[in-house]
Amino acid sequence: MAEITAAQVKKLRDRTGAGMADCKKALEEANGNEEQALDILRKKGSASAAKRADRIAKEGVIASAVSPDGKKAVIAEVNSETDFVARNESFVQFAQDVANFALIANPASHEEFMEVKLANGATISEEVGAQTGRLGEKIEARRFERIDADGGAVASYIHPGAKLGVLVAVNGVNGDTAKSLGRDIAMQVAAMNPLALDRKGISKETIEREIEIYKTQMRNEGKKEEFIERIAQGKLEKFYQDNCLLEQSFIKDASKTITDILKEAGAGVTVTGFVRMQLGEGHHIPAQQEA
């Protein structure tokens, strides 16, 4: 019997929407032949999603779950082909279940995420296949992120329409103050889409690219070479203010920065990380470990 690799199983699952275990069994039965395995799954009724495998699931929802103590949270993106299905009650509940049970299971990878068991005993992978058959279009559990705030709380904000969600870890404060502050900052992240928490989070490559763009712009405008470096550095400062969360102007009061807001909340209050997730895009700023 041919050895069945995890990559083969994943590829077949992606094509069919069937469960990982079913895909592995089918590949074993077909001695590794993907097309034969696909036929086996179809005959068993496990590949209801096969004919939809080449479609694009670009709609969907963002769902989040926060632990009862507020210290941990998960945010997940679950996709469908159409917005009509994304608003279906069954689909929305499935997306919420994905976030809820991923929070409990704490998977370390996407593969582990897909094998998380839901309330009905099915894995996320299996339920994706079931939902695909039930709703009549391709469904995907695309990604998840987790964030912790051992010294404070995680705030969650899902923008109306559930196409955009944010988690923010705030340390040094708890209770209602943490919830209120965290939500304000989460709404800031949703609106202003910072690239990083602070300057240390901006890559060297990004900085070099920005400076080169500024210098080229100045040369094209005929600026003297001896002034170009100073002007470029000034523009870089503005770039930091626009793209580092802690330096951004607060959306509720432009006279203050996010750093100012944190100082007003109390000594030692900090944001240690955030996740901003939008359908089809997004980035994760991991929470820093406390000393």
DADA-V805573 format. One record per backbone hydrogen bond with DSSP energy under -1.0 kcal/mol. CO is the residue of the C=O (numbers start at 1). NH is the residue of the N-H. If there is no record, write none. Layout:
# DADA-V805573
co:CO nh:NH
co:CO nh:NH
This chain:
# DADA-V805573
co:5 nh:9
co:6 nh:10
co:7 nh:11
co:8 nh:12
co:9 nh:13
co:10 nh:14
co:11 nh:15
co:12 nh:16
co:13 nh:17
co:16 nh:49
co:19 nh:23
co:20 nh:24
co:21 nh:25
co:22 nh:26
co:23 nh:27
co:24 nh:28
co:25 nh:29
co:26 nh:30
co:27 nh:32
co:28 nh:31
co:30 nh:33
co:33 nh:37
co:34 nh:38
co:35 nh:39
co:36 nh:40
co:37 nh:41
co:38 nh:42
co:39 nh:43
co:40 nh:44
co:41 nh:46
co:47 nh:50
co:49 nh:52
co:50 nh:53
co:52 nh:55
co:56 nh:58
co:59 nh:80
co:61 nh:78
co:63 nh:76
co:65 nh:74
co:67 nh:70
co:70 nh:154
co:71 nh:149
co:72 nh:67
co:73 nh:147
co:74 nh:65
co:75 nh:145
co:76 nh:63
co:77 nh:142
co:77 nh:143
co:78 nh:61
co:79 nh:140
co:80 nh:59
co:82 nh:86
co:83 nh:87
co:85 nh:88
co:88 nh:92
co:89 nh:93
co:90 nh:94
co:91 nh:95
co:92 nh:96
co:93 nh:97
co:94 nh:98
co:95 nh:99
co:96 nh:100
co:97 nh:101
co:98 nh:102
co:99 nh:103
co:100 nh:104
co:101 nh:105
co:102 nh:106
co:109 nh:113
co:110 nh:114
co:113 nh:116
co:114 nh:125
co:116 nh:124
co:118 nh:121
co:122 nh:118
co:123 nh:127
co:124 nh:128
co:125 nh:129
co:126 nh:130
co:127 nh:131
co:128 nh:132
co:129 nh:133
co:130 nh:134
co:131 nh:135
co:132 nh:136
co:140 nh:79
co:143 nh:77
co:145 nh:75
co:147 nh:73
co:149 nh:152
co:151 nh:172
co:153 nh:170
co:155 nh:168
co:157 nh:166
co:159 nh:162
co:162 nh:62
co:163 nh:279
co:164 nh:159
co:165 nh:277
co:166 nh:157
co:167 nh:275
co:168 nh:155
co:169 nh:272
co:170 nh:153
co:171 nh:270
co:174 nh:178
co:175 nh:179
co:176 nh:180
co:177 nh:181
co:178 nh:182
co:179 nh:183
co:180 nh:184
co:181 nh:185
co:182 nh:186
co:183 nh:187
co:184 nh:188
co:185 nh:189
co:186 nh:190
co:187 nh:191
co:188 nh:192
co:189 nh:193
co:196 nh:245
co:197 nh:246
co:198 nh:201
co:199 nh:202
co:203 nh:207
co:204 nh:208
co:205 nh:209
co:206 nh:210
co:207 nh:211
co:208 nh:212
co:209 nh:213
co:210 nh:214
co:211 nh:215
co:212 nh:216
co:213 nh:217
co:214 nh:218
co:215 nh:219
co:216 nh:220
co:217 nh:221
co:218 nh:223
co:219 nh:222
co:224 nh:227
co:227 nh:231
co:228 nh:232
co:229 nh:233
co:230 nh:234
co:231 nh:235
co:232 nh:236
co:233 nh:237
co:234 nh:238
co:235 nh:239
co:236 nh:240
co:237 nh:241
co:238 nh:242
co:239 nh:243
co:240 nh:244
co:243 nh:195
co:243 nh:196
co:244 nh:247
co:245 nh:248
co:246 nh:259
co:248 nh:258
co:250 nh:253
co:253 nh:256
co:256 nh:250
co:257 nh:261
co:258 nh:262
co:259 nh:263
co:260 nh:264
co:261 nh:265
co:266 nh:269
co:270 nh:171
co:272 nh:288
co:273 nh:169
co:274 nh:285
co:275 nh:167
co:276 nh:283
co:277 nh:165
co:278 nh:281
co:281 nh:278
co:283 nh:276
co:285 nh:274
